[in-house]
Structures are given as structure tokens and as C-alpha cells.
């Protein structure tokens, strides 16, 4: 009996190590990436560049956190980029002075909640596939936006939003402070609250969830609403960062945020993921983009490198994941 | 839900197993009837033929997308691949009629090859097709822009025949799309590998346990999708006469709409190419009707989204009770 215990013992730590690696392996990528950047150019590790990285990191990280919630409940939110652009258009829709910031935020919140609700209801009550439901709301928002702006948005972003989106407090951008607050709140909600446990149960096994008496539809809808609202916040921040608004603020964030989540270990099949995973994934994407820029290669080559890295990063991470289909 | 269920069980078997196909045909009929009230010219044979012609590009790209979705995956590289093949076509032909045949063959080969690479990466690296084809899309867009930053090349008149020509009174491009679609639908039905694609999409684990050839099936699926993208690229080059590096960008997501409207489940395993062809026709018909109604381009987007939501939430195909 003691021999069998001895045989079993060495297997346990290695399995634990493998599980830890599968969960936290992505963290190893960050020092490597940062070290590579430092090797490529001393300017990369300067405080100035790092604080700029933070500035670019915050909007994507905020969207990715929302995306991760939706992905955990077996969904996808393709409407985030359209929601961002819509929030940005709303930001310029009022007088452009600080008096109207409250109105801007309120309007964006109402709009984002409505879109999140629509996504959630379509997915749960009508059983539309998340991909298609959010694709439709993406097009819907785009249509409304173009109709409202007649194709060419005008107007100014309120100064307060510009401060929030672009200014720094002693080298730390305001938007990262906001991100820190949101991330803390969401991490508590997802990983430390009853609601968070229910999110994982609904994503992991909806049938069990229903048998437990969890109102899975409500949980799912809440995740879509949170995702839309976070996208709206990111859109407002980005409009402050860019300063002027066009109809395509945030374009590409829908796919980038999904990639960030996958790289950060959020399962495309639901039931698995974490807030810090989404944050790490977003960091990898932003740092990589910055490094490719430092290499000074033409934009076309940057796209090629980015595409290759997406696949390789996902391969590194999803190797042990059952969703890979093998 | 119980109402819908009892309705379903009351249907005859042929209706129940083809509910999505019947649904999309009913929608086409409804749009057509609505159109008769809008304009006298809408229901004419010539206009319907126009719509048929306008379906070509969407139909071509969606045929391949259908296979990808049926196998439980998705192909998000279609937009970039269309841009690349379109640029290659006009850039390599560059107005020289003698080069048409070899370039067409080469472009179709390039498209198929890209699809095979997609499948290979999915199999070897074991990454979800969504991520693989997304990455491939970025790579291909970069390559396209390396080849041409702006409009490139031109095509001879003989090649434009592909887009504007009529054979037996029917538009050539659209007819090629339909023939291709029907051939692929038949292959999916009668080829063992075609049945295996359905099996793979409906339950990948069981498919592996019974020893289905996943690699060959995925090669066929993504190879076909690449081939269809190349065909779309050829058609667009013929239609516009010039290759643009961003021609295909909208097709990535647009190609999914007809697939779903045609009753193919995004989770894979159920549906088919014929439904997709009808779905593409429905979208073209709808756009045509909105043009007749003088609806601005912006509201056309709203209307299109609304109809997708409406259609899909009404006849959404359920996999049965969980």
C-alpha cells in the first residue's frame, strides 16, 4: 500500500505543475516580451514609453474584461466596437463643454444597457446564436450612427473626457486608474461573489445550473449588459484619447478583445476564464503591437507579424484546451 | 415554447426537416409580395434577373463559409483572401488577354492553398479555427498591401464577360455560383467525406471516437472555402476591372449572414449549401427592394439588421430540448 502511494506521489506534483502552467503560463510570456522590447530598443523600457503603453492598454483591457464575462457564459460580443463608436459619437453629440459630461455618460449608459439587453434577450429568450445576435446589433448601431451623423460626425469631445482619456497623473494615465478600479470591482464580482459563481456555473454547465435553480437567462443577460456598458466606457475614453470622433472609433476592438481573452485563457466554449486573464491577454496584444512598431518595419509587415503571433500565442495557450477539438 | 413545439410536431416530416429552407423561401415570397406594392418595376422578370446577378459575390463566398460552419468552425480569413485574389487577378493579368487562363488557374490554386494552410494549422497546432483564420486574415491583408497599396492592374474586356456576360439569357457569374453550390451540396450529401463533415460539426468528440478522418475533412472544408474566396476575387476583379486591396473587407462578416439565414446552425452539424444560396438571394432581394423604396444607405443597414434579428429569432433552428 505504501508502494502504491509512493508511485502515485510523484505524479501529483507534475500534474499540479502542468495545471499551474496551463493556467498561469501566459504570465511567463510577459517578461519575455518586455525583455525582448528592451533588447530591441532602450527606448522601449523608458518610463515615457511604458506610460504610453498603459494609456493604450486601458481601453482594450476594459473591453476585454466585458468580453471575457460574455465568453464565460458561452457567448461572444461582436457589437463592442460598434458600441464604442456609438459612445464616441454620443460624446460629441452635446455642446462639447464639461457641463454636459453627465448627459453624455447617462445617454451612453442608457444606450449601452439597451443594446446589452437586446443581445442578452436574443441569445437567451430567442436562442439566437451569440455570434449572429451581436453581429446584428453591431450593424444596427452602425446604421443608427451613420443616419444620425449623416456619415460625417462633427462636434467636440468635452475637455473632461479628454483629460480622462489622454492625460496622466505623474506618469500614470487617468484611464489606467479607472481601469484599475473597474478591474478590481469586476474581479471581486466574478471571483468572489455568488453572482460570479453563477456565471461560471451557467457557462460551465447550463443544465446543472438550471437544476440548481439558477436563473441562467438573467445571469447571461447581465453579462451582455456589463459587456456593452464597459465597451461604452472604453469608447468614451478612446474618444477623449483621439480628440476627434469619426464613425469608426474602436474598429478592430471586437476581434482584438476576443483574441486577448483567448490568449488570456478564456475558453471559447465557456465556463472558464478570469479577469486577470483578459487583462494579461490585452497586455500581450498591446505590448506586441508596440514592439513591432519599434522594429520600424512597414505597416504591412506589422499586420503579418500580428497575425502570426495571434495564432502562435493561441497555440501556446490552447494546447491543453479541449476546445481545440482534438 | 410549448406552442412552437406542438406546432413543430404537427408539421409533416418533410416540412419539419426542411423548416429553415421553407422559412427562407417564405421570407423571399414575403419580400417579393411587399415589393409588388412598392413599384411596378420591382416584380418584373428583368429585375429579378438583376437581383439574381447581384447575388453572385455573396453567394460564392458564402458557399465556402457554409462548409466551414457545418464542420463546427468558421472562416474569418475570407475577406482578406478575396482582397488578395482580386488584386492578384487584375495585377497579374494587367490587361493582357493571353494571361487570363493561366492567371485564373493560378489564383484558384492560391485560394485553395491558403485554405489548406488554414486547415493544416488547425490540425497541427490544435488552435480553434476562429483564431487561426483571424490570424490568417491579418497575414493575408498584410500581404495584399505589400503587393498593392492602391488600385492595381486592369482586366481585358474578355475577362469582364465573367461578371457582365449572359449565357442563354442568364448572368454567367451567378449561374456559375449556383452550379458550384449545387455540386458542393451534392458532394456533401453523397460523398462519405461530406457526411463526415456533418458528423464532425455535430459532435467532434464522437466523430473522433468512431475514427473519422478529421484532417481530410478539414482540408476539404477550408480548401473549398479558399477556392470559393478565389472565385469571388476573380468575379470582383471582372466586375470592377481593377483590384483594390480592401475590396473584400466587408465579406468576412457578411458571408456569415446568408449561411445563418439559410438555416445552417452556427454551432455546426446541421444545414446546407442550398439554404445559403437562398439566404444570399434573400439579402440581395431585400437590398434591391430598399433601393426601390429610396431608403438611404444608412437606414438600409438598420433595416438589414432588423430583418436578420427578426428572421433568425422567429425560425431559429433548435437542436431540440437540452
Interface residues (C-beta under 8 A of the other chain):
Chain A: X78 X122 X126 X127 X128 X129 X131 X132 X133 X135 X136 X137 X138 X139 X140 X142 X143 X144 X146 X147 X150 X151 X206 X207 X255 X258 X259 X262 X268 X298 X299 X300 X301 X302 X303 X304 X306 X307 X308 X309 X310 X311 X312 X314 X315 X318 X319 X323 X324 X325 X326
Chain B: X72 X74 X76 X121 X122 X123 X125 X126 X127 X128 X130 X131 X132 X134 X135 X136 X137 X138 X139 X140 X141 X142 X143 X145 X146 X204 X208 X214 X253 X256 X257 X260 X265 X266 X267 X296 X297 X298 X299 X300 X301 X302 X303 X304 X305 X306 X308 X309 X312 X313 X316 X318 X322
